[in-house]
């Protein structure tokens, strides 16, 4: 939304054509960052590491069928986002206020996340169709939240504080997710599994592992945190003023704004080629995030304890990736960084797809346990964990380098236009990865076969980078 800056030929005969930013308020930037910290654990705990793997392995009971269901839900959600998000964002930009729309989205996200509690093993709760519908709707709601929340960044922090608040929001999301993972590990997963004196003897609150309650409780924890920690934003962050446009007028002028945005990008073949490459390889990066937990739970036969530890370790590794990207971009330039990151990611993702509880690098394995511990006791498990750390580092680094790359190839006087297209391109094909994975899983009949399109998306984006000019280090 506010990330979509209009080119000079944008419609000018509009009421409130140059909206005045509200004065920032004390604590508004922190409240904005806290709202992102409240939202992001949905991805980590529900989508990647805990709930979705639990649902696929214990409720569906078939990792292949479960992966197909999750892919289908993300596909439909991606189609809806592609069809609605750009015009909705442009329309709200013209109407003015963001907070009423964001409040409605947060309320829906809290309700839908909490509803996933009603998914016990053996049936008796929400049907798979209802769960798939919630997951698809959450894909849409999450994208809308990102759009509306990002549009409040400058009102919250001002132009001078936007970068600091943005970084704080990203760090807060990771920190909140890790704290939740550690909390669930100590309070619900480890008790009763290991005889450590400082742990409770049984899961807190009387949760029953046989009913999947230590897994399902993450839905209530994430929903409660989302509701509670979103409130400061609505109390402290100033909103944009209401424009004089009606809803119909805002839709029409929003559509005109989008047309002007695309007109402003014409004649810049090199930048558009990069955006195409980025659109394709980002689909692969996103697919890794969405499906890595499902694959780990199915292929390695990991339960709650292992998945919690896996999530904590990979979340820490991801921080290393963000730091590494900044250093590498400065040293060799973001284009070389991206080429290296994507190449490594293709290799290590291909190796990871050849792993399993009794399989290592596509070959059968039947060796003894290496140590007597609560988790990660076999060589395939330890190798898979190591591969996961490398993948987490390279995925995070590739995301960071891709953003830096645009600043090096886009004309400085049109960065707003191309960052607008950068945002739109992220939504345009977010359905592609789930669609290909759904089809490949059905055809291949295994999780690893279903995830092979990821390698193709990463590879095609990597190849396109070779025809993009620029992106070297700053001299």
VOPAGU-2260 file (C-alpha; in pm, 1 decimal, decimal comma):
REM VOPAGU-2260
SITE   aa  ch    i         X         Y         Z
SITE  UNK   A    0       0,0       0,0       0,0
SITE  UNK   A    1     216,2     292,6     109,7
SITE  UNK   A    2     500,9      88,7     -37,8
SITE  UNK   A    3     340,1     145,1    -378,3
SITE  UNK   A    4     459,4     489,4    -477,1
SITE  UNK   A    5     287,1     632,5    -780,9
SITE  UNK   A    6     472,1     753,8   -1089,1
SITE  UNK   A    7     443,1    1111,6   -1202,8
SITE  UNK   A    8     153,6    1040,8   -1440,0
SITE  UNK   A    9     -73,4     913,1   -1162,8
SITE  UNK   A   10    -421,2    1070,7   -1148,7
SITE  UNK   A   11    -394,7    1408,0    -980,4
SITE  UNK   A   12    -749,9    1538,3    -989,8
SITE  UNK   A   13    -844,8    1358,8    -671,4
SITE  UNK   A   14    -968,4    1483,9    -336,7
SITE  UNK   A   15    -688,2    1460,3     -86,0
SITE  UNK   A   16    -438,6    1373,0    -361,0
SITE  UNK   A   17    -141,8    1444,7    -132,7
SITE  UNK   A   18    -237,5    1289,9     201,4
SITE  UNK   A   19     -69,9    1447,2     501,3
SITE  UNK   A   20     100,2    1201,1     734,0
SITE  UNK   A   21     -24,6    1221,9    1092,4
SITE  UNK   A   22     217,9    1327,4    1363,0
SITE  UNK   A   23     391,4    1032,8    1525,8
SITE  UNK   A   24     311,8     951,0    1886,8
SITE  UNK   A   25     534,1     821,7    2169,5
SITE  UNK   A   26     537,2     442,9    2170,5
SITE  UNK   A   27     369,9     412,5    1828,8
SITE  UNK   A   28     672,0     257,2    1656,9
SITE  UNK   A   29     707,4      -4,7    1929,7
SITE  UNK   A   30     335,3     -80,2    1912,2
SITE  UNK   A   31     361,6    -126,5    1535,3
SITE  UNK   A   32     654,7    -367,6    1577,3
SITE  UNK   A   33     470,9    -555,5    1853,1
SITE  UNK   A   34     177,5    -616,6    1618,3
SITE  UNK   A   35     411,1    -794,3    1375,3
SITE  UNK   A   36     561,6    -991,2    1663,5
SITE  UNK   A   37     205,9   -1098,1    1749,1
SITE  UNK   A   38     127,7   -1205,9    1392,1
SITE  UNK   A   39     439,5   -1393,2    1279,9
SITE  UNK   A   40     419,3   -1686,6    1527,2
SITE  UNK   A   41     122,3   -1812,0    1323,4
SITE  UNK   A   42     366,3   -1899,4    1044,5
SITE  UNK   A   43     627,6   -2059,0    1269,9
SITE  UNK   A   44     408,6   -2253,5    1511,7
SITE  UNK   A   45      95,1   -2324,7    1309,4
SITE  UNK   A   46     207,3   -2344,2     946,4
SITE  UNK   A   47     561,7   -2479,0     968,6
SITE  UNK   A   48     662,5   -2662,8    1284,5
SITE  UNK   A   49     378,9   -2770,1    1514,8
SITE  UNK   A   50      12,2   -2765,1    1415,8
SITE  UNK   A   51      25,5   -2845,3    1043,9
SITE  UNK   A   52     269,3   -3139,3    1091,5
SITE  UNK   A   53      53,2   -3266,9    1379,4
SITE  UNK   A   54    -263,4   -3243,2    1171,4
SITE  UNK   A   55    -108,9   -3416,3     871,6
SITE  UNK   A   56      50,9   -3704,7    1064,2
SITE  UNK   A   57    -198,1   -3767,4    1345,4
SITE  UNK   A   58    -537,7   -3650,8    1215,1
SITE  UNK   A   59    -510,1   -3715,2     841,8
SITE  UNK   A   60    -273,3   -4003,7     917,8
SITE  UNK   A   61    -119,1   -3996,8     569,9
SITE  UNK   A   62     164,4   -3748,6     506,9
SITE  UNK   A   63     113,0   -3762,6     130,0
SITE  UNK   A   64    -261,2   -3692,0     151,4
SITE  UNK   A   65    -197,0   -3426,4     415,7
SITE  UNK   A   66      64,4   -3250,8     202,4
SITE  UNK   A   67    -182,4   -3249,1     -87,0
SITE  UNK   A   68    -451,2   -3095,1     135,3
SITE  UNK   A   69    -222,1   -2820,0     266,3
SITE  UNK   A   70     -93,5   -2745,0     -84,6
SITE  UNK   A   71    -449,5   -2715,8    -213,4
SITE  UNK   A   72    -545,2   -2477,7      66,9
SITE  UNK   A   73    -245,4   -2253,6      -1,6
SITE  UNK   A   74    -318,7   -2264,3    -374,5
SITE  UNK   A   75    -674,7   -2138,2    -331,3
SITE  UNK   A   76    -563,7   -1877,7     -81,0
SITE  UNK   A   77    -295,1   -1758,0    -320,9
SITE  UNK   A   78    -545,2   -1724,2    -605,3
SITE  UNK   A   79    -772,7   -1509,5    -388,1
SITE  UNK   A   80    -483,4   -1288,5    -279,4
SITE  UNK   A   81    -367,3   -1247,6    -639,4
SITE  UNK   A   82    -716,9   -1146,6    -749,9
SITE  UNK   A   83    -800,2    -908,3    -466,4
SITE  UNK   A   84    -497,1    -772,7    -279,0
SITE  UNK   A   85    -360,6    -518,4    -532,0
SITE  UNK   A   86    -694,2    -343,7    -591,4
SITE  UNK   A   87    -792,2    -365,4    -224,2
SITE  UNK   A   88    -463,6    -204,3    -121,9
SITE  UNK   A   89    -494,3      74,2    -379,0
SITE  UNK   A   90    -856,0     135,1    -276,7
SITE  UNK   A   91    -773,6     165,3      93,6
SITE  UNK   A   92    -485,4     397,1       6,2
SITE  UNK   A   93    -741,8     627,7    -152,0
SITE  UNK   A   94    -998,7     594,8     129,1
SITE  UNK   A   95    -743,4     680,0     398,3
SITE  UNK   A   96    -789,4     494,5     730,7
SITE  UNK   A   97    -625,2     154,6     766,6
SITE  UNK   A   98    -695,8      62,1    1128,3
SITE  UNK   A   99   -1067,1     -30,2    1093,0
SITE  UNK   A  100    -980,6    -274,1     812,8
SITE  UNK   A  101    -686,6    -413,2    1009,9
SITE  UNK   A  102    -903,3    -460,3    1320,3
SITE  UNK   A  103   -1148,3    -672,2    1119,8
SITE  UNK   A  104    -864,7    -881,6     976,2
SITE  UNK   A  105    -707,0    -938,1    1319,7
SITE  UNK   A  106   -1043,2   -1042,9    1466,9
SITE  UNK   A  107   -1092,6   -1297,8    1188,4
SITE  UNK   A  108    -737,6   -1430,5    1222,2
SITE  UNK   A  109    -774,8   -1474,8    1599,2
SITE  UNK   A  110   -1107,0   -1658,8    1559,6
SITE  UNK   A  111    -984,0   -1887,4    1280,8
SITE  UNK   A  112    -655,2   -1970,5    1456,8
SITE  UNK   A  113    -836,3   -2058,4    1780,4
SITE  UNK   A  114   -1087,0   -2272,1    1587,4
SITE  UNK   A  115    -804,8   -2506,2    1483,4
SITE  UNK   A  116    -801,9   -2633,0    1845,2
SITE  UNK   A  117   -1102,9   -2845,6    1753,6
SITE  UNK   A  118    -899,1   -3103,7    1560,8
SITE  UNK   A  119    -845,9   -3406,4    1786,8
SITE  UNK   A  120    -701,5   -3729,8    1645,2
SITE  UNK   A  121    -957,3   -3983,9    1531,3
SITE  UNK   A  122   -1217,2   -3733,0    1415,5
SITE  UNK   A  123   -1492,5   -3571,4    1615,7
SITE  UNK   A  124   -1374,1   -3219,6    1538,4
SITE  UNK   A  125   -1345,6   -3004,1    1229,4
SITE  UNK   A  126   -1355,0   -3195,5     903,2
SITE  UNK   A  127   -1053,6   -3187,2     668,6
SITE  UNK   A  128   -1255,8   -2966,6     432,3
SITE  UNK   A  129   -1320,8   -2717,5     712,3
SITE  UNK   A  130    -953,5   -2716,4     815,9
SITE  UNK   A  131    -847,2   -2663,7     453,1
SITE  UNK   A  132   -1094,2   -2374,6     428,0
SITE  UNK   A  133    -950,0   -2214,0     743,0
SITE  UNK   A  134    -593,5   -2256,5     615,9
SITE  UNK   A  135    -686,9   -2099,7     280,1
SITE  UNK   A  136    -868,1   -1813,1     452,9
SITE  UNK   A  137    -568,2   -1757,6     682,1
SITE  UNK   A  138    -341,5   -1733,1     376,4
SITE  UNK   A  139    -563,7   -1451,2     251,9
SITE  UNK   A  140    -598,7   -1283,5     591,9
SITE  UNK   A  141    -223,5   -1297,8     656,5
SITE  UNK   A  142    -153,7   -1125,7     323,5
SITE  UNK   A  143    -414,2    -858,9     400,3
SITE  UNK   A  144    -261,2    -808,6     746,2
SITE  UNK   A  145      85,0    -760,0     595,3
SITE  UNK   A  146     -54,2    -507,4     348,8
SITE  UNK   A  147    -247,8    -302,7     605,8
SITE  UNK   A  148      17,5    -329,0     875,5
SITE  UNK   A  149     293,1    -216,6     637,1
SITE  UNK   A  150      77,2      80,2     536,6
SITE  UNK   A  151      85,1     199,3     900,0
SITE  UNK   A  152     465,1     187,3     928,3
SITE  UNK   A  153     532,5     550,6     833,5
SITE  UNK   A  154     241,6     690,8    1040,8
SITE  UNK   A  155     375,2     490,0    1336,4
SITE  UNK   A  156     746,3     560,8    1308,1
SITE  UNK   A  157     783,6     850,6    1065,8
SITE  UNK   A  158    1013,5     841,2     765,7
SITE  UNK   A  159    1325,1     867,6     981,6
SITE  UNK   A  160    1226,8     581,5    1212,1
SITE  UNK   A  161    1071,9     344,7     957,9
SITE  UNK   A  162    1382,1     130,8     901,2
SITE  UNK   A  163    1440,0      89,5    1275,2
SITE  UNK   A  164    1076,9      -7,1    1339,8
SITE  UNK   A  165    1075,4    -247,2    1044,8
SITE  UNK   A  166    1382,2    -427,7    1175,5
SITE  UNK   A  167    1235,9    -433,9    1524,9
SITE  UNK   A  168     918,3    -594,6    1391,5
SITE  UNK   A  169    1111,2    -869,5    1211,0
SITE  UNK   A  170    1331,1    -936,7    1512,5
SITE  UNK   A  171    1028,6    -931,6    1742,4
SITE  UNK   A  172     844,7   -1185,9    1529,1
SITE  UNK   A  173    1139,3   -1425,6    1543,7
SITE  UNK   A  174    1192,7   -1367,2    1915,7
SITE  UNK   A  175     824,4   -1419,3    2000,0
SITE  UNK   A  176     816,4   -1739,2    1794,1
SITE  UNK   A  177    1126,0   -1882,2    1962,2
SITE  UNK   A  178     993,1   -1794,8    2308,4
SITE  UNK   A  179     666,2   -1971,5    2228,9
SITE  UNK   A  180     847,6   -2277,9    2094,7
SITE  UNK   A  181    1067,1   -2296,3    2404,1
SITE  UNK   A  182     765,3   -2244,6    2629,9
SITE  UNK   A  183     568,0   -2524,8    2464,1
SITE  UNK   A  184     874,5   -2750,4    2479,5
SITE  UNK   A  185     922,7   -2697,5    2854,9
SITE  UNK   A  186     557,8   -2684,4    2959,6
SITE  UNK   A  187     397,6   -2949,7    2740,6
SITE  UNK   A  188     637,2   -3157,9    2528,8
SITE  UNK   A  189     927,1   -3256,8    2756,7
SITE  UNK   A  190     728,4   -3330,4    3077,3
SITE  UNK   A  191     674,5   -3704,8    3104,3
SITE  UNK   A  192     934,9   -3771,3    2833,4
SITE  UNK   A  193    1256,6   -3702,1    3027,6
SITE  UNK   A  194    1332,3   -3727,1    3400,0
SITE  UNK   A  195    1484,1   -3383,9    3454,0
SITE  UNK   A  196    1419,2   -3249,4    3802,4
SITE  UNK   A  197    1347,1   -2892,4    3694,5
SITE  UNK   A  198    1068,7   -3000,1    3455,8
SITE  UNK   A  199     704,1   -3061,9    3550,1
SITE  UNK   A  200     626,8   -3431,6    3591,4
SITE  UNK   A  201     343,4   -3409,8    3336,3
SITE  UNK   A  202     225,0   -3156,8    3077,2
SITE  UNK   A  203      83,6   -2844,7    3241,8
SITE  UNK   A  204    -289,9   -2772,3    3252,3
SITE  UNK   A  205    -356,5   -3146,1    3242,5
SITE  UNK   A  206    -313,8   -3162,0    2866,1
SITE  UNK   A  207    -339,6   -3514,4    2727,0
SITE  UNK   A  208     -80,8   -3614,6    2462,8
SITE  UNK   A  209    -309,2   -3896,7    2348,0
SITE  UNK   A  210    -560,3   -3632,7    2236,2
SITE  UNK   A  211    -291,8   -3422,2    2066,7
SITE  UNK   A  212    -353,9   -3141,5    2315,6
SITE  UNK   A  213      14,3   -3035,4    2356,2
SITE  UNK   A  214      17,8   -2978,7    1978,3
SITE  UNK   A  215    -327,3   -2824,8    1952,0
SITE  UNK   A  216    -273,1   -2583,2    2239,8
SITE  UNK   A  217     -37,9   -2386,0    2015,0
SITE  UNK   A  218    -344,4   -2262,4    1826,2
SITE  UNK   A  219    -486,1   -2106,7    2144,9
SITE  UNK   A  220    -150,3   -1963,5    2250,6
SITE  UNK   A  221     -92,6   -1802,0    1910,7
SITE  UNK   A  222    -450,8   -1669,3    1895,7
SITE  UNK   A  223    -429,3   -1520,7    2245,8
SITE  UNK   A  224     -94,1   -1354,0    2176,7
SITE  UNK   A  225    -221,4   -1219,5    1845,4
SITE  UNK   A  226    -521,8   -1060,0    2014,8
SITE  UNK   A  227    -336,6    -920,9    2317,1
SITE  UNK   A  228     -25,1    -784,5    2148,6
SITE  UNK   A  229    -215,0    -628,5    1857,8
SITE  UNK   A  230    -409,1    -397,3    2091,7
SITE  UNK   A  231    -127,9    -140,1    2144,6
SITE  UNK   A  232    -124,3     -68,7    1771,7
SITE  UNK   A  233    -489,8      32,6    1775,5
SITE  UNK   A  234    -435,1     246,1    2086,3
SITE  UNK   A  235    -108,1     420,9    1996,8
SITE  UNK   A  236     -52,7     427,2    1619,1
SITE  UNK   A  237    -212,8     725,8    1441,1
SITE  UNK   A  238    -418,4     650,0    1132,3
SITE  UNK   A  239    -448,2     827,4     800,6
SITE  UNK   A  240    -730,4    1079,5     766,6
SITE  UNK   A  241   -1050,2     986,6     582,2
SITE  UNK   A  242   -1052,5    1115,7     226,1
SITE  UNK   A  243   -1351,9    1275,0      54,0
SITE  UNK   A  244   -1388,9     981,6    -185,4
SITE  UNK   A  245   -1677,6     738,8    -168,7
SITE  UNK   A  246   -1604,9     366,3    -171,5
SITE  UNK   A  247   -1690,9     346,5    -541,5
SITE  UNK   A  248   -1471,2     646,4    -618,2
SITE  UNK   A  249   -1184,5     493,4    -420,5
SITE  UNK   A  250   -1214,8     168,8    -619,6
SITE  UNK   A  251   -1206,2     356,2    -950,9
SITE  UNK   A  252    -911,6     577,7    -858,9
SITE  UNK   A  253    -730,8     284,2    -698,5
SITE  UNK   A  254    -759,3      96,1   -1028,4
SITE  UNK   A  255    -622,5     401,7   -1207,8
SITE  UNK   A  256    -332,1     413,7    -962,6
SITE  UNK   A  257    -244,0      52,7   -1041,5
SITE  UNK   A  258    -253,8     122,4   -1415,2
SITE  UNK   A  259     -24,6     421,8   -1364,3
SITE  UNK   A  260     211,0     205,3   -1161,0
SITE  UNK   A  261     253,2     -39,3   -1448,5
SITE  UNK   A  262     289,6     241,5   -1702,4
SITE  UNK   A  263     570,1     387,2   -1493,9
SITE  UNK   A  264     766,7      61,4   -1518,8
SITE  UNK   A  265     759,2      32,3   -1895,9
SITE  UNK   A  266    1090,3      60,7   -2077,1
SITE  UNK   A  267    1295,9     -90,5   -1793,1
SITE  UNK   A  268    1355,0    -438,3   -1927,8
SITE  UNK   A  269    1647,7    -519,2   -1698,6
SITE  UNK   A  270    1458,4    -441,9   -1376,9
SITE  UNK   A  271    1148,8    -625,1   -1497,4
SITE  UNK   A  272    1363,1    -929,4   -1580,3
SITE  UNK   A  273    1494,0    -924,6   -1225,7
SITE  UNK   A  274    1140,4    -895,8   -1084,2
SITE  UNK   A  275    1039,9   -1196,9   -1295,8
SITE  UNK   A  276    1335,9   -1397,5   -1162,8
SITE  UNK   A  277    1256,6   -1287,8    -809,5
SITE  UNK   A  278     890,2   -1378,9    -848,1
SITE  UNK   A  279     983,6   -1733,7    -953,7
SITE  UNK   A  280    1254,7   -1811,6    -699,6
SITE  UNK   A  281    1052,9   -1649,7    -417,9
SITE  UNK   A  282     776,5   -1901,4    -487,3
SITE  UNK   A  283    1037,6   -2170,1    -421,7
SITE  UNK   A  284    1158,5   -2002,0    -101,2
SITE  UNK   A  285     802,6   -1967,5      27,7
SITE  UNK   A  286     725,2   -2329,7     -56,8
SITE  UNK   A  287    1024,9   -2441,4     149,6
SITE  UNK   A  288     892,8   -2245,1     447,0
SITE  UNK   A  289     538,7   -2378,8     413,6
SITE  UNK   A  290     621,2   -2744,8     352,0
SITE  UNK   A  291     949,9   -2804,5     535,2
SITE  UNK   A  292     777,0   -2887,7     862,7
SITE  UNK   A  293     532,7   -3124,9     693,7
SITE  UNK   A  294     820,4   -3304,8     523,0
SITE  UNK   A  295    1022,4   -3331,0     844,4
SITE  UNK   A  296     727,6   -3474,4    1038,1
SITE  UNK   A  297     639,7   -3723,9     765,2
SITE  UNK   A  298     976,8   -3835,0     630,1
SITE  UNK   A  299    1159,1   -3839,6     964,8
SITE  UNK   A  300     852,8   -3952,5    1162,8
SITE  UNK   A  301     908,9   -3678,0    1417,4
SITE  UNK   A  302     649,2   -3593,7    1681,6
SITE  UNK   A  303     593,6   -3281,6    1891,2
SITE  UNK   A  304     919,1   -3299,5    2087,5
SITE  UNK   A  305    1141,1   -3331,6    1782,4
SITE  UNK   A  306     946,6   -3070,3    1584,7
SITE  UNK   A  307     972,6   -2815,2    1865,5
SITE  UNK   A  308    1348,4   -2863,5    1893,3
SITE  UNK   A  309    1379,3   -2856,8    1513,3
SITE  UNK   A  310    1188,5   -2528,3    1499,1
SITE  UNK   A  311    1397,4   -2364,9    1770,3
SITE  UNK   A  312    1728,7   -2468,1    1611,9
SITE  UNK   A  313    1627,3   -2358,4    1261,0
SITE  UNK   A  314    1488,1   -2027,3    1387,4
SITE  UNK   A  315    1827,8   -1949,0    1540,1
SITE  UNK   A  316    2000,0   -2055,1    1216,6
SITE  UNK   A  317    1773,6   -1817,3    1023,1
SITE  UNK   A  318    1909,3   -1524,1    1225,6
SITE  UNK   A  319    2258,4   -1620,2    1108,3
SITE  UNK   A  320    2130,3   -1611,5     749,8
SITE  UNK   A  321    2006,8   -1255,2     784,0
SITE  UNK   A  322    2340,0   -1137,5     924,9
SITE  UNK   A  323    2536,6   -1331,5     664,3
SITE  UNK   A  324    2339,1   -1178,0     376,9
SITE  UNK   A  325    2427,4    -823,8     480,7
SITE  UNK   A  326    2797,7    -904,5     496,5
SITE  UNK   A  327    2793,0   -1097,6     168,3
SITE  UNK   A  328    2597,6    -828,2     -17,7
SITE  UNK   A  329    2856,7    -569,2      83,7
SITE  UNK   A  330    3149,1    -795,2      -5,4
SITE  UNK   A  331    3048,7    -928,4    -348,7
SITE  UNK   A  332    2722,1    -754,7    -434,9
SITE  UNK   A  333    2364,5    -883,0    -403,4
SITE  UNK   A  334    2353,1   -1050,1    -746,8
SITE  UNK   A  335    2653,9   -1270,9    -676,4
SITE  UNK   A  336    2515,3   -1331,9    -327,6
SITE  UNK   A  337    2179,6   -1440,8    -468,8
SITE  UNK   A  338    2342,2   -1671,1    -724,4
SITE  UNK   A  339    2549,2   -1834,9    -452,0
SITE  UNK   A  340    2259,1   -1859,1    -205,7
SITE  UNK   A  341    2019,6   -2010,3    -459,3
SITE  UNK   A  342    2281,0   -2253,3    -591,0
SITE  UNK   A  343    2357,4   -2376,9    -239,6
SITE  UNK   A  344    1988,1   -2396,2    -163,6
SITE  UNK   A  345    1920,3   -2612,3    -470,5
SITE  UNK   A  346    2197,2   -2854,9    -371,8
SITE  UNK   A  347    2105,4   -2886,6      -5,6
SITE  UNK   A  348    1728,8   -2898,4     -68,5
SITE  UNK   A  349    1788,4   -3182,6    -316,8
SITE  UNK   A  350    1992,5   -3365,7     -53,5
SITE  UNK   A  351    1724,3   -3308,5     211,8
SITE  UNK   A  352    1455,7   -3458,4     -14,9
SITE  UNK   A  353    1662,5   -3778,5     -17,4
SITE  UNK   A  354    1644,4   -3816,1     360,5
SITE  UNK   A  355    1410,5   -4025,2     573,8
SITE  UNK   A  356    1388,4   -4211,0     901,9
SITE  UNK   A  357    1551,3   -4512,3     734,8
SITE  UNK   A  358    1698,7   -4340,7     431,7
SITE  UNK   A  359    2003,9   -4121,8     379,2
SITE  UNK   A  360    2082,1   -3944,2      52,4
SITE  UNK   A  361    1828,5   -4158,9    -135,8
SITE  UNK   A  362    1981,6   -4484,3      -7,3
SITE  UNK   A  363    1835,6   -4724,7     254,7
SITE  UNK   A  364    1985,4   -4691,4     601,5
SITE  UNK   A  365    1945,7   -4926,5     896,7
SITE  UNK   A  366    2216,7   -4836,1    1144,9
SITE  UNK   A  367    2208,3   -4820,8    1525,6
SITE  UNK   A  368    2130,0   -4519,5    1742,3
SITE  UNK   A  369    2433,8   -4298,3    1801,2
SITE  UNK   A  370    2339,3   -4192,2    2152,3
SITE  UNK   A  371    2079,3   -4248,3    2420,6
SITE  UNK   A  372    1880,7   -3925,5    2423,3
SITE  UNK   A  373    1524,5   -3794,1    2395,6
SITE  UNK   A  374    1557,3   -3694,6    2027,1
SITE  UNK   A  375    1781,3   -3688,7    1717,9
SITE  UNK   A  376    1951,6   -4017,4    1806,6
SITE  UNK   A  377    2021,3   -4158,4    1457,8
SITE  UNK   A  378    2263,5   -4051,9    1186,2
SITE  UNK   A  379    1987,0   -3965,1     931,2
SITE  UNK   A  380    1819,3   -3743,0    1190,8
SITE  UNK   A  381    2139,7   -3555,4    1269,7
SITE  UNK   A  382    2227,4   -3516,9     900,5
SITE  UNK   A  383    1873,6   -3394,0     824,5
SITE  UNK   A  384    1899,3   -3144,6    1111,7
SITE  UNK   A  385    2228,9   -3015,3     972,1
SITE  UNK   A  386    2081,0   -2982,8     623,0
SITE  UNK   A  387    1783,5   -2798,6     771,9
SITE  UNK   A  388    2013,5   -2544,9     936,9
SITE  UNK   A  389    2196,8   -2477,7     610,7
SITE  UNK   A  390    1865,2   -2441,9     426,6
SITE  UNK   A  391    1732,3   -2200,6     693,0
SITE  UNK   A  392    2046,7   -1987,8     661,2
SITE  UNK   A  393    2035,1   -1975,3     280,6
SITE  UNK   A  394    1657,9   -1912,6     258,3
SITE  UNK   A  395    1681,4   -1616,7     496,3
SITE  UNK   A  396    1989,9   -1482,6     320,3
SITE  UNK   A  397    1820,1   -1511,2     -20,5
SITE  UNK   A  398    1515,3   -1316,9     101,4
SITE  UNK   A  399    1740,6   -1040,3     234,0
SITE  UNK   A  400    1965,9   -1026,0     -73,3
SITE  UNK   A  401    1666,6   -1016,0    -309,7
SITE  UNK   A  402    1546,3    -691,1    -152,3
SITE  UNK   A  403    1893,3    -535,8    -163,9
SITE  UNK   A  404    1928,2    -642,2    -527,5
SITE  UNK   A  405    1632,3    -427,6    -633,8
SITE  UNK   A  406    1794,2    -115,3    -490,5
SITE  UNK   A  407    2099,2    -181,0    -711,1
SITE  UNK   A  408    1919,8    -240,3   -1042,7
SITE  UNK   A  409    1621,5      -1,1   -1027,3
SITE  UNK   A  410    1660,7     364,9   -1131,3
SITE  UNK   A  411    1707,5     568,6    -811,5
SITE  UNK   A  412    1432,1     812,6    -909,7
SITE  UNK   A  413    1181,5     526,5    -958,3
SITE  UNK   A  414    1251,9     309,2    -656,2
SITE  UNK   A  415     897,3     367,2    -530,6
SITE  UNK   A  416     747,0     236,5    -853,9
SITE  UNK   A  417     961,5     -74,4    -858,2
SITE  UNK   A  418     918,9    -151,3    -489,0
SITE  UNK   A  419     547,6    -129,8    -559,7
SITE  UNK   A  420     588,6    -389,6    -833,6
SITE  UNK   A  421     814,8    -587,5    -596,5
SITE  UNK   A  422     525,9    -611,8    -351,4
SITE  UNK   A  423     271,9    -695,4    -621,6
SITE  UNK   A  424     495,7    -961,6    -778,4
SITE  UNK   A  425     517,2   -1132,6    -441,4
SITE  UNK   A  426     139,2   -1180,0    -449,2
SITE  UNK   A  427      98,8   -1246,7    -820,4
SITE  UNK   A  428     215,9   -1608,0    -823,8
SITE  UNK   A  429     206,4   -1713,0    -457,4
SITE  UNK   A  430     -35,7   -1984,1    -571,3
SITE  UNK   A  431     213,4   -2137,0    -816,9
SITE  UNK   A  432     426,3   -2331,4    -568,0
SITE  UNK   A  433     127,7   -2491,3    -390,2
SITE  UNK   A  434     -33,8   -2575,2    -726,3
SITE  UNK   A  435     278,8   -2751,6    -855,6
SITE  UNK   A  436     339,1   -2928,6    -523,9
SITE  UNK   A  437     -23,1   -3044,6    -505,3
SITE  UNK   A  438      -0,7   -3190,0    -857,7
SITE  UNK   A  439     344,6   -3345,0    -804,9
SITE  UNK   A  440     238,6   -3505,2    -475,5
SITE  UNK   A  441     -66,7   -3661,6    -640,4
SITE  UNK   A  442     136,8   -3789,0    -936,0
SITE  UNK   A  443     450,6   -3894,7    -747,0
SITE  UNK   A  444     270,8   -4046,5    -450,9
SITE  UNK   A  445     534,1   -3936,4    -198,9
SITE  UNK   A  446     627,0   -3624,5      -7,7
SITE  UNK   A  447     973,5   -3599,1    -159,7
SITE  UNK   A  448     838,9   -3633,5    -514,6
SITE  UNK   A  449     577,5   -3370,1    -436,7
SITE  UNK   A  450     840,3   -3117,9    -330,7
SITE  UNK   A  451    1066,5   -3153,5    -636,0
SITE  UNK   A  452     900,1   -2854,1    -813,7
SITE  UNK   A  453    1075,2   -2637,5    -554,3
SITE  UNK   A  454    1406,5   -2724,3    -720,9
SITE  UNK   A  455    1266,7   -2621,2   -1058,8
SITE  UNK   A  456    1141,8   -2283,6    -931,9
SITE  UNK   A  457    1472,9   -2208,2    -761,6
SITE  UNK   A  458    1667,5   -2321,2   -1067,3
SITE  UNK   A  459    1467,0   -2113,5   -1316,2
SITE  UNK   A  460    1495,4   -1801,3   -1102,6
SITE  UNK   A  461    1868,9   -1864,3   -1062,9
SITE  UNK   A  462    1917,7   -1894,9   -1440,5
SITE  UNK   A  463    1729,4   -1570,2   -1507,1
SITE  UNK   A  464    1968,5   -1384,8   -1277,2
SITE  UNK   A  465    2247,3   -1446,2   -1530,3
SITE  UNK   A  466    2079,9   -1212,6   -1781,2
SITE  UNK   A  467    2020,8    -934,2   -1526,7
SITE  UNK   A  468    2274,5    -652,9   -1542,2
SITE  UNK   A  469    2402,5    -472,4   -1233,6
SITE  UNK   A  470    2383,0    -579,4    -871,8
SITE  UNK   A  471    2754,6    -557,2    -798,6
SITE  UNK   A  472    2915,3    -428,2    -479,3
SITE  UNK   A  473    2912,2     -56,0    -404,3
SITE  UNK   A  474    3254,1      90,5    -469,6
